[in-house]
Amino acid sequence: MTQRTITGESTRRLRWIVTLQGGLDALLRHRSDTLVAGSVPWYVTPGSTSFATPDVFVAVGVTRGERTAYRQWEEHNVAPQVVFDVLAPGTSMVGVCRQLKFYERAGVEEYYMYDPDAGEYMGWLHNGATFEEIHTLDGWKSPRLGITFSISNGELTLSRPNGERFLSYVELAEIAERDRERAEQEHERAEQERSRADYHAAREKMLMARLRALGFNPDDVTSDNFSVSIDTSEQATVE
């Protein structure tokens, strides 16, 4: 009998959600009126039994902070403008359609759906009445966020408005480690330069003291008469 493996998550999906949420949070970190959140239920009206749980969403016009649920009537009735859903293996298409309709009725401006394991992606823009599908996400720029979508090696990637790609925590850690190593190398080089400068300064001080002891004024010694002065001092020492 073949063993049946029950799935519903994937490591690729989790990694993509974390990278997406972290990238958006970092991009919008200076906006106190913008919330980047996800994985909490979103209710439109009090007492409603209908809700959605976006994987990641951006709500502009609300207070930044923590939430256990997004209750729209408590958020100045602001519907999240941008929503991302990252599909898990075996996701029901019925559930996907219900989510899509929920966001459409709520007035979400931009909705993006991505299946990282299947390499499939779609996006929609709200025209004020219904959703219109975006022809392709490759090269697409979010009207609200200014981030750019692109396809690299079959995977969907996002870039900041300045062109920097959203990075995973592993990539960020590698960059931080390289920066730390580079800083240590720069510090070591600076210490070596400082040691050389101290050595030359001490040598010059010793030479000046020797010239004074031999009756020379260091201020009168130039590159032209330096060797003559040294020769004279050495002769005087021998005599």
Helices and strands as residue ranges (DSSP letters): H 11-27, E 34-37, E 42-43, E 51-52, E 56-60, E 70-71, G 72-74, E 82-86, H 93-106, E 110-115, E 120-126, E 131-133, E 148-152, E 155-159, H 169-213, G 218-220, H 226-238
